[in-house]
Amino acid sequence: MDKTVLFIDGENFIHKVEDVLKKEDVKIKGKSLSKINLNFLLEKTLEKYKVSRKIFYVAKLHFHPKTKEKSIKLILFQRYLKTNLEKQGFEFLIAGNVRAQEIKVDHKTKLIFREKGVDVKIAVDLVSMAADRLLKTAILCSSDSDLQPAVQEARKRNVEVIYLGFEFQPNKGLTYTTDHTILFRNSEILKACGIK
C-alpha cells in the first residue's frame, strides 16, 4: 500500500514555532498560535509528497490547583488548536500526559510542566505501521532524538523516513538517522502564523 503518513509531535512543534517567533522578534498573543495554518506550511514544504494521513500528537493536560490560571490557559489553547487542526484535516491524537513537577531552583521551589508519553506513542505507531506494511513513507516532524531507534526499525522494514524540522536548530541526530531532511524556513513559519 502506497501510504505517506505525517507524524507531528505537537508540543515539540509548538515550542519550535515559538522559538522561531522569538528569534525573529515577533510577539504573538497566547491563543493566536492556535490559529496556525499548518496546511499552508505543509503544502509548500511537502509539495513532492501526497500525504494520505496527518496526525498531530499532544499530551493530555491536567488542571493543577497551584497554577489555576496557567492550567486554564493551556487547556483552552489546546481546545482551540484541536478545533483549528481538525478543520484542516488533521487527526488530533491525545497520548501521554502533561504533569506538574516541583523543582528547587536557587533555594526556591518552582513548578514546571513536563510532557511524557507522546514520543512513545509516535514511536509505537511508526513501528507498528511499518511492521504491518501500512506505510511506504513516514514524515516525522519532531526534534526528539529518542525517536531514532523507531526510525531505524521503520527503515529496516523498507519505509522511507523523512525528518521534517526547522531551519532554526534542526536535530542533527534525526538528520543522520532518516533518509531525507526537509526544513521549514523561518519565513514560512511567519506566514503560517499570519505574519508578513
C-alpha atoms as an extended CHARMM CRD file, in Angstrom:
* protein
*
       196  EXT
         1         1  MET       CA              0.0000000000        0.0000000000        0.0000000000  PROA      1               0.0000000000
         2         2  ASP       CA              1.4830000000        3.3450000000       -1.0530000000  PROA      2               0.0000000000
         3         3  LYS       CA              0.8170000000        5.4830000000        2.0080000000  PROA      3               0.0000000000
         4         4  THR       CA              2.5520000000        8.5850000000        3.2220000000  PROA      4               0.0000000000
         5         5  VAL       CA              1.8470000000        9.4460000000        6.8490000000  PROA      5               0.0000000000
         6         6  LEU       CA              2.8400000000       12.6450000000        8.6420000000  PROA      6               0.0000000000
         7         7  PHE       CA              3.6180000000       12.2760000000       12.3560000000  PROA      7               0.0000000000
         8         8  ILE       CA              3.8120000000       15.6030000000       14.2390000000  PROA      8               0.0000000000
         9         9  ASP       CA              4.9670000000       15.8620000000       17.8560000000  PROA      9               0.0000000000
        10        10  GLY       CA              2.5880000000       18.6960000000       18.7430000000  PROA      10              0.0000000000
        11        11  GLU       CA              4.2230000000       20.0390000000       21.8900000000  PROA      11              0.0000000000
        12        12  ASN       CA              7.6200000000       19.9430000000       20.2170000000  PROA      12              0.0000000000
        13        13  PHE       CA              6.2470000000       21.6310000000       17.0910000000  PROA      13              0.0000000000
        14        14  ILE       CA              4.5860000000       24.4840000000       19.0070000000  PROA      14              0.0000000000
        15        15  HSD       CA              7.7610000000       25.1230000000       21.0380000000  PROA      15              0.0000000000
        16        16  LYS       CA              9.8650000000       25.2330000000       17.8630000000  PROA      16              0.0000000000
        17        17  VAL       CA              7.4130000000       27.7000000000       16.2710000000  PROA      17              0.0000000000
        18        18  GLU       CA              7.6490000000       29.8410000000       19.4330000000  PROA      18              0.0000000000
        19        19  ASP       CA             11.4640000000       29.6860000000       19.1900000000  PROA      19              0.0000000000
        20        20  VAL       CA             11.3240000000       30.9110000000       15.5820000000  PROA      20              0.0000000000
        21        21  LEU       CA              8.9580000000       33.7600000000       16.5340000000  PROA      21              0.0000000000
        22        22  LYS       CA             11.2560000000       34.7380000000       19.3950000000  PROA      22              0.0000000000
        23        23  LYS       CA             14.3160000000       34.6450000000       17.1140000000  PROA      23              0.0000000000
        24        24  GLU       CA             12.5000000000       36.8290000000       14.5720000000  PROA      24              0.0000000000
        25        25  ASP       CA             11.4530000000       39.1820000000       17.4080000000  PROA      25              0.0000000000
        26        26  VAL       CA              7.7360000000       38.5940000000       16.7890000000  PROA      26              0.0000000000
        27        27  LYS       CA              5.3080000000       38.8140000000       19.6720000000  PROA      27              0.0000000000
        28        28  ILE       CA              2.1310000000       36.8050000000       19.3160000000  PROA      28              0.0000000000
        29        29  LYS       CA             -0.7630000000       36.6090000000       21.7630000000  PROA      29              0.0000000000
        30        30  GLY       CA             -1.4470000000       33.3500000000       23.5860000000  PROA      30              0.0000000000
        31        31  LYS       CA             -4.2530000000       31.7070000000       21.6540000000  PROA      31              0.0000000000
        32        32  SER       CA             -3.2470000000       33.2920000000       18.3110000000  PROA      32              0.0000000000
        33        33  LEU       CA             -0.7600000000       30.4810000000       17.7610000000  PROA      33              0.0000000000
        34        34  SER       CA             -3.6670000000       28.0260000000       17.9370000000  PROA      34              0.0000000000
        35        35  LYS       CA             -4.8070000000       29.5060000000       14.6000000000  PROA      35              0.0000000000
        36        36  ILE       CA             -1.6580000000       28.4370000000       12.7280000000  PROA      36              0.0000000000
        37        37  ASN       CA             -2.3100000000       27.4880000000        9.1040000000  PROA      37              0.0000000000
        38        38  LEU       CA             -0.4830000000       24.1780000000        9.0780000000  PROA      38              0.0000000000
        39        39  ASN       CA             -1.8080000000       23.1900000000        5.6550000000  PROA      39              0.0000000000
        40        40  PHE       CA             -0.2820000000       26.3260000000        4.1170000000  PROA      40              0.0000000000
        41        41  LEU       CA              3.0380000000       25.4260000000        5.6950000000  PROA      41              0.0000000000
        42        42  LEU       CA              2.9210000000       21.7960000000        4.5570000000  PROA      42              0.0000000000
        43        43  GLU       CA              1.6450000000       22.4030000000        1.0080000000  PROA      43              0.0000000000
        44        44  LYS       CA              4.7700000000       24.3400000000        0.1660000000  PROA      44              0.0000000000
        45        45  THR       CA              7.2270000000       22.2570000000        2.1620000000  PROA      45              0.0000000000
        46        46  LEU       CA              5.8970000000       18.8100000000        1.2050000000  PROA      46              0.0000000000
        47        47  GLU       CA              4.7370000000       19.5330000000       -2.3520000000  PROA      47              0.0000000000
        48        48  LYS       CA              6.5710000000       16.3990000000       -3.6300000000  PROA      48              0.0000000000
        49        49  TYR       CA              4.5640000000       14.1040000000       -1.3560000000  PROA      49              0.0000000000
        50        50  LYS       CA              0.9320000000       13.0280000000       -1.3620000000  PROA      50              0.0000000000
        51        51  VAL       CA              0.2530000000       12.8380000000        2.3590000000  PROA      51              0.0000000000
        52        52  SER       CA             -2.6400000000       10.4490000000        2.9990000000  PROA      52              0.0000000000
        53        53  ARG       CA             -2.8030000000       10.8670000000        6.7770000000  PROA      53              0.0000000000
        54        54  LYS       CA             -1.7830000000       13.7420000000        9.0710000000  PROA      54              0.0000000000
        55        55  ILE       CA             -1.5090000000       13.0030000000       12.7990000000  PROA      55              0.0000000000
        56        56  PHE       CA             -0.8520000000       15.7320000000       15.3800000000  PROA      56              0.0000000000
        57        57  TYR       CA              0.0890000000       14.1860000000       18.7490000000  PROA      57              0.0000000000
        58        58  VAL       CA             -0.3690000000       16.0460000000       22.0330000000  PROA      58              0.0000000000
        59        59  ALA       CA             -0.3130000000       15.1690000000       25.7210000000  PROA      59              0.0000000000
        60        60  LYS       CA             -3.3820000000       15.3090000000       27.9520000000  PROA      60              0.0000000000
        61        61  LEU       CA             -3.3520000000       18.4280000000       30.0760000000  PROA      61              0.0000000000
        62        62  HSD       CA             -4.2980000000       18.2520000000       33.7380000000  PROA      62              0.0000000000
        63        63  PHE       CA             -5.6310000000       21.0650000000       35.8890000000  PROA      63              0.0000000000
        64        64  HSD       CA             -3.1770000000       21.9820000000       38.6460000000  PROA      64              0.0000000000
        65        65  PRO       CA             -4.5190000000       23.9170000000       41.6580000000  PROA      65              0.0000000000
        66        66  LYS       CA             -1.2360000000       25.8140000000       42.2580000000  PROA      66              0.0000000000
        67        67  THR       CA             -1.2940000000       27.2190000000       38.7320000000  PROA      67              0.0000000000
        68        68  LYS       CA             -5.0150000000       27.5800000000       38.1580000000  PROA      68              0.0000000000
        69        69  GLU       CA             -4.7260000000       30.4500000000       35.6500000000  PROA      69              0.0000000000
        70        70  LYS       CA             -1.9370000000       28.8310000000       33.6240000000  PROA      70              0.0000000000
        71        71  SER       CA             -3.7320000000       25.4600000000       33.6060000000  PROA      71              0.0000000000
        72        72  ILE       CA             -6.9240000000       27.0100000000       32.2430000000  PROA      72              0.0000000000
        73        73  LYS       CA             -4.9530000000       28.9830000000       29.6340000000  PROA      73              0.0000000000
        74        74  LEU       CA             -3.1360000000       25.8460000000       28.3960000000  PROA      74              0.0000000000
        75        75  ILE       CA             -6.3040000000       23.7450000000       28.2980000000  PROA      75              0.0000000000
        76        76  LEU       CA             -8.1560000000       26.4310000000       26.3040000000  PROA      76              0.0000000000
        77        77  PHE       CA             -5.2100000000       26.8180000000       23.9150000000  PROA      77              0.0000000000
        78        78  GLN       CA             -5.2410000000       23.0660000000       23.2580000000  PROA      78              0.0000000000
        79        79  ARG       CA             -9.0010000000       23.1210000000       22.5760000000  PROA      79              0.0000000000
        80        80  TYR       CA             -8.6560000000       25.9950000000       20.0840000000  PROA      80              0.0000000000
        81        81  LEU       CA             -5.7180000000       24.2570000000       18.4100000000  PROA      81              0.0000000000
        82        82  LYS       CA             -7.6370000000       20.9600000000       18.1790000000  PROA      82              0.0000000000
        83        83  THR       CA            -10.6170000000       22.6550000000       16.5060000000  PROA      83              0.0000000000
        84        84  ASN       CA             -8.3690000000       24.5050000000       14.0500000000  PROA      84              0.0000000000
        85        85  LEU       CA             -6.3200000000       21.4520000000       13.0640000000  PROA      85              0.0000000000
        86        86  GLU       CA             -9.3210000000       19.1480000000       12.7070000000  PROA      86              0.0000000000
        87        87  LYS       CA            -10.8250000000       21.6990000000       10.2870000000  PROA      87              0.0000000000
        88        88  GLN       CA             -7.5630000000       21.3870000000        8.3150000000  PROA      88              0.0000000000
        89        89  GLY       CA             -7.9110000000       17.5860000000        8.0980000000  PROA      89              0.0000000000
        90        90  PHE       CA             -5.5750000000       16.5420000000       10.9080000000  PROA      90              0.0000000000
        91        91  GLU       CA             -6.1610000000       13.7570000000       13.3850000000  PROA      91              0.0000000000
        92        92  PHE       CA             -5.6200000000       15.2680000000       16.8400000000  PROA      92              0.0000000000
        93        93  LEU       CA             -4.3760000000       12.3920000000       18.9750000000  PROA      93              0.0000000000
        94        94  ILE       CA             -4.0200000000       12.7050000000       22.7370000000  PROA      94              0.0000000000
        95        95  ALA       CA             -1.2570000000       10.4520000000       24.0510000000  PROA      95              0.0000000000
        96        96  GLY       CA              0.6640000000       10.7690000000       27.2780000000  PROA      96              0.0000000000
        97        97  ASN       CA              0.2400000000       13.4220000000       29.9250000000  PROA      97              0.0000000000
        98        98  VAL       CA              1.4830000000       16.8300000000       30.9780000000  PROA      98              0.0000000000
        99        99  ARG       CA              2.2500000000       16.7650000000       34.6760000000  PROA      99              0.0000000000
       100       100  ALA       CA              3.2980000000       19.4810000000       37.0840000000  PROA      100             0.0000000000
       101       101  GLN       CA              6.5460000000       18.8650000000       38.9140000000  PROA      101             0.0000000000
       102       102  GLU       CA              8.0750000000       20.9030000000       41.7270000000  PROA      102             0.0000000000
       103       103  ILE       CA             11.8130000000       21.5290000000       41.4240000000  PROA      103             0.0000000000
       104       104  LYS       CA             14.2900000000       23.5380000000       43.5120000000  PROA      104             0.0000000000
       105       105  VAL       CA             15.9610000000       26.4570000000       41.7430000000  PROA      105             0.0000000000
       106       106  ASP       CA             18.1890000000       28.8150000000       43.7630000000  PROA      106             0.0000000000
       107       107  HSD       CA             16.6980000000       27.5060000000       47.0300000000  PROA      107             0.0000000000
       108       108  LYS       CA             13.1900000000       28.2640000000       45.7910000000  PROA      108             0.0000000000
       109       109  THR       CA             10.5140000000       25.8010000000       44.7660000000  PROA      109             0.0000000000
       110       110  LYS       CA              9.3940000000       26.2550000000       41.1860000000  PROA      110             0.0000000000
       111       111  LEU       CA              6.5670000000       24.4620000000       39.4060000000  PROA      111             0.0000000000
       112       112  ILE       CA              7.3430000000       23.2120000000       35.8980000000  PROA      112             0.0000000000
       113       113  PHE       CA              5.2670000000       21.1700000000       33.4750000000  PROA      113             0.0000000000
       114       114  ARG       CA              6.6710000000       18.1120000000       31.6930000000  PROA      114             0.0000000000
       115       115  GLU       CA              5.1390000000       16.1840000000       28.8290000000  PROA      115             0.0000000000
       116       116  LYS       CA              5.5330000000       12.4120000000       28.9700000000  PROA      116             0.0000000000
       117       117  GLY       CA              4.4560000000        9.7040000000       26.5640000000  PROA      117             0.0000000000
       118       118  VAL       CA              3.9170000000       11.4750000000       23.2330000000  PROA      118             0.0000000000
       119       119  ASP       CA              7.2460000000       10.3250000000       21.7880000000  PROA      119             0.0000000000
       120       120  VAL       CA              6.4850000000        6.7550000000       22.8860000000  PROA      120             0.0000000000
       121       121  LYS       CA              3.1080000000        6.8000000000       21.0800000000  PROA      121             0.0000000000
       122       122  ILE       CA              4.6960000000        8.2090000000       17.9140000000  PROA      122             0.0000000000
       123       123  ALA       CA              7.4010000000        5.5120000000       18.0520000000  PROA      123             0.0000000000
       124       124  VAL       CA              4.8500000000        2.7180000000       18.5790000000  PROA      124             0.0000000000
       125       125  ASP       CA              2.6380000000        3.9720000000       15.7260000000  PROA      125             0.0000000000
       126       126  LEU       CA              5.5990000000        4.3800000000       13.3710000000  PROA      126             0.0000000000
       127       127  VAL       CA              6.9910000000        0.8980000000       14.0400000000  PROA      127             0.0000000000
       128       128  SER       CA              3.6020000000       -0.8740000000       14.0550000000  PROA      128             0.0000000000
       129       129  MET       CA              2.5280000000        0.7520000000       10.7610000000  PROA      129             0.0000000000
       130       130  ALA       CA              5.8930000000       -0.1810000000        9.2530000000  PROA      130             0.0000000000
       131       131  ALA       CA              5.6310000000       -3.7770000000       10.5070000000  PROA      131             0.0000000000
       132       132  ASP       CA              2.0530000000       -4.0770000000        9.2050000000  PROA      132             0.0000000000
       133       133  ARG       CA              3.1390000000       -2.6000000000        5.8450000000  PROA      133             0.0000000000
       134       134  LEU       CA              0.6130000000        0.2150000000        6.1400000000  PROA      134             0.0000000000
       135       135  LEU       CA              3.1740000000        2.8010000000        5.2390000000  PROA      135             0.0000000000
       136       136  LYS       CA              5.6440000000        3.4950000000        2.4850000000  PROA      136             0.0000000000
       137       137  THR       CA              6.8480000000        6.9310000000        3.5890000000  PROA      137             0.0000000000
       138       138  ALA       CA              6.8590000000        8.3700000000        7.1020000000  PROA      138             0.0000000000
       139       139  ILE       CA              7.3370000000       12.0950000000        7.5520000000  PROA      139             0.0000000000
       140       140  LEU       CA              8.4480000000       12.7650000000       11.1060000000  PROA      140             0.0000000000
       141       141  CYS       CA              8.0570000000       16.2920000000       12.4490000000  PROA      141             0.0000000000
       142       142  SER       CA              9.7700000000       16.1280000000       15.8150000000  PROA      142             0.0000000000
       143       143  SER       CA             13.0960000000       17.1820000000       17.2170000000  PROA      143             0.0000000000
       144       144  ASP       CA             13.1430000000       14.3860000000       19.7860000000  PROA      144             0.0000000000
       145       145  SER       CA             16.2690000000       12.2460000000       19.4310000000  PROA      145             0.0000000000
       146       146  ASP       CA             14.5290000000        9.4930000000       21.4220000000  PROA      146             0.0000000000
       147       147  LEU       CA             12.7240000000        8.6100000000       18.1720000000  PROA      147             0.0000000000
       148       148  GLN       CA             15.9270000000        7.4540000000       16.4360000000  PROA      148             0.0000000000
       149       149  PRO       CA             15.5050000000        3.7350000000       17.3420000000  PROA      149             0.0000000000
       150       150  ALA       CA             11.9430000000        3.7810000000       15.9250000000  PROA      150             0.0000000000
       151       151  VAL       CA             13.2460000000        5.4540000000       12.7540000000  PROA      151             0.0000000000
       152       152  GLN       CA             15.8860000000        2.7290000000       12.3900000000  PROA      152             0.0000000000
       153       153  GLU       CA             13.2470000000        0.0000000000       12.8260000000  PROA      153             0.0000000000
       154       154  ALA       CA             10.9740000000        1.5640000000       10.2140000000  PROA      154             0.0000000000
       155       155  ARG       CA             13.8710000000        1.8650000000        7.7620000000  PROA      155             0.0000000000
       156       156  LYS       CA             14.7280000000       -1.8380000000        8.3060000000  PROA      156             0.0000000000
       157       157  ARG       CA             11.2100000000       -2.5330000000        7.0370000000  PROA      157             0.0000000000
       158       158  ASN       CA             11.8480000000       -0.5420000000        3.8380000000  PROA      158             0.0000000000
       159       159  VAL       CA              9.9440000000        2.5380000000        4.9490000000  PROA      159             0.0000000000
       160       160  GLU       CA             11.3750000000        5.8190000000        3.6920000000  PROA      160             0.0000000000
       161       161  VAL       CA             11.6280000000        8.1490000000        6.7010000000  PROA      161             0.0000000000
       162       162  ILE       CA             11.8480000000       11.9040000000        6.2200000000  PROA      162             0.0000000000
       163       163  TYR       CA             12.8060000000       14.2590000000        9.0280000000  PROA      163             0.0000000000
       164       164  LEU       CA             10.7170000000       17.4400000000        8.8540000000  PROA      164             0.0000000000
       165       165  GLY       CA             12.3950000000       20.0360000000       11.0280000000  PROA      165             0.0000000000
       166       166  PHE       CA             13.1290000000       23.7150000000       11.3710000000  PROA      166             0.0000000000
       167       167  GLU       CA             15.9820000000       25.6430000000        9.7770000000  PROA      167             0.0000000000
       168       168  PHE       CA             16.4300000000       27.2080000000       13.2180000000  PROA      168             0.0000000000
       169       169  GLN       CA             18.2210000000       24.4890000000       15.2360000000  PROA      169             0.0000000000
       170       170  PRO       CA             17.4560000000       21.2590000000       13.3340000000  PROA      170             0.0000000000
       171       171  ASN       CA             18.0410000000       17.9570000000       15.1520000000  PROA      171             0.0000000000
       172       172  LYS       CA             21.3280000000       16.5700000000       13.8370000000  PROA      172             0.0000000000
       173       173  GLY       CA             20.6480000000       13.0530000000       15.1480000000  PROA      173             0.0000000000
       174       174  LEU       CA             17.4010000000       12.7420000000       13.2000000000  PROA      174             0.0000000000
       175       175  THR       CA             19.0620000000       14.3160000000       10.1650000000  PROA      175             0.0000000000
       176       176  TYR       CA             21.6300000000       11.4970000000       10.1630000000  PROA      176             0.0000000000
       177       177  THR       CA             19.1630000000        8.7040000000       11.0330000000  PROA      177             0.0000000000
       178       178  THR       CA             16.4970000000        9.4560000000        8.4000000000  PROA      178             0.0000000000
       179       179  ASP       CA             16.5970000000        9.0620000000        4.6070000000  PROA      179             0.0000000000
       180       180  HSD       CA             15.9680000000       12.7430000000        3.8480000000  PROA      180             0.0000000000
       181       181  THR       CA             15.6700000000       16.0340000000        5.6950000000  PROA      181             0.0000000000
       182       182  ILE       CA             13.2490000000       18.8360000000        4.8730000000  PROA      182             0.0000000000
       183       183  LEU       CA             13.3890000000       22.0380000000        6.9030000000  PROA      183             0.0000000000
       184       184  PHE       CA             10.7450000000       24.7030000000        7.4350000000  PROA      184             0.0000000000
       185       185  ARG       CA             12.1360000000       28.1470000000        6.6480000000  PROA      185             0.0000000000
       186       186  ASN       CA             11.5960000000       30.8470000000        9.2600000000  PROA      186             0.0000000000
       187       187  SER       CA              9.7720000000       32.9790000000        6.6610000000  PROA      187             0.0000000000
       188       188  GLU       CA              7.3220000000       30.0970000000        6.0140000000  PROA      188             0.0000000000
       189       189  ILE       CA              6.6260000000       29.7790000000        9.7480000000  PROA      189             0.0000000000
       190       190  LEU       CA              5.8670000000       33.5040000000        9.9590000000  PROA      190             0.0000000000
       191       191  LYS       CA              3.4280000000       33.3080000000        7.0240000000  PROA      191             0.0000000000
       192       192  ALA       CA              1.6780000000       30.2550000000        8.5120000000  PROA      192             0.0000000000
       193       193  CYS       CA              1.2030000000       32.2800000000       11.7050000000  PROA      193             0.0000000000
       194       194  GLY       CA             -0.3500000000       35.1330000000        9.7110000000  PROA      194             0.0000000000
       195       195  ILE       CA              2.7190000000       37.3920000000        9.9710000000  PROA      195             0.0000000000
       196       196  LYS       CA              4.3540000000       39.1480000000        6.9550000000  PROA      196             0.0000000000
